[in-house]
Amino acid sequence: MKNTALSHIHESLGAKMVPFAGYNMPVQYEGVNAEHETVRTAVGVFDVSHMGEFLLTGENALALIQKVSSNDASTLEVGKAQYSCLPNSEGGIVDDLIIYKIKEEQYLLVVNASNIEKDWNWIKSHNDLGVDMKDLSEDYSLLAIQGPKAVEAMQSLTSVDLSQIKYYHFEVADFAGIEHVIISATGYTGSGGFEIYCKNSEVEQIWNKVFEAGADFGIKPIGLAARDTLRLEMGFCLYGNDINDTTSPLEAGLGWITKFTKEFTNSENLKAQKEAGVSRKLVGFEMVERGIPRHDYEIVDADGNNIGIVTSGTQAPSLGIAIGMGYVTVPFSTPDSEIYIRIRNKDIKAKVVKMPFYKK
């Protein structure tokens, strides 16, 4: 089990630690609902240093990214980030990721912790362009400071106007006494805030100063369990649950990051799939009757016929109802469609709804 540079702090704060993607990670501190509420109303800090970071540099860096990713990275300017995915050769997804354009001919790729080695090998296998690739995952830490009070609480720590960093933009600037930190706004919670990328040797100083600066704003450390309920209320996909090696980006509602203005891995087959139409779609649903949907529960129609599978589900703390995401056959994918979730051999009624579930 690997530790992040802050694992000892989480343990000293009484966090419940669990193995996650090979790392010893805090799943919760005071409880999921309280932590979830902190992020929705104030400011919370996640240690997500288990995420992977690859630095791609050189005149062909963009060409390599264009080859392996579905979105059009040529539209990126320095200071801008983009959500994308790495399609595989079989129609599924190797991983989803965020691409940062750091400077001309240099990009930072941020990938999921459980896929670091897989993604590295995949991108490397396509690198016949002489692009310099560095895996920084072991050397860098990542904090997500999330919530409506994040900007106000953290402004004293940097010379950059945090309120001016737009969604999916970033600055390389000073933060908490450390120079050259990436401050980005790509949040995964739907409650605003930003992320801090820094070296492992710098993160403890940053963590301590963040909590000092946020003391008057109700700042608290937040675990991975609340991160999951927050992202699910927003309808954000989680790799390994809602998307994986067998789910096509078009089935997953990620057509908006699948750009056929260029060629990329498996683009011909995905284009054909788009033209023919998919047979199943990822939808959001809320429970009409009592019951909590869980990953891999069967989805059936009124007659008990299988029409799909649940990929994520929870009791949504901000909404007071049970919600979920799952793949269903196309006839059941329109909002208000009646579906049933098979929970312990009982078919419990639910209805398809438009995402996000949580509206600010």
Secondary structure, 3 states (H helix, E strand, C coil): CEECCCHHHHHHCCCEEEEECCEEEEEECCCHHHHHHHHHHCCEEEECCCCEEEEEECCCHHHHHHHHCCCCHHHCCCCEEEEEEEECCCCCEEEEEEEEEEECCEEEEEECHHHHHHHHHHHHHCCCCCCEEEECCCCEEEEEEECCCHHHHHHHHCCCCHHHCCCCEEEEEEECCEEEEEEECCCCCCCCEEEEEEEHHHHHHHHHHHHHHCHHHCCEECCHHHHHHHHHHCCCCCECCCECCCCCCCCCCCHHHCCCCCCCCCHHHHHHHHHHCCCEEEEEEEECCCCCCCCCCEEECCCCCEEEEEEEEEEECCCCEEEEEEEEEHHHCCCCCEEEEEECCEEEEEEEECCCCCCC
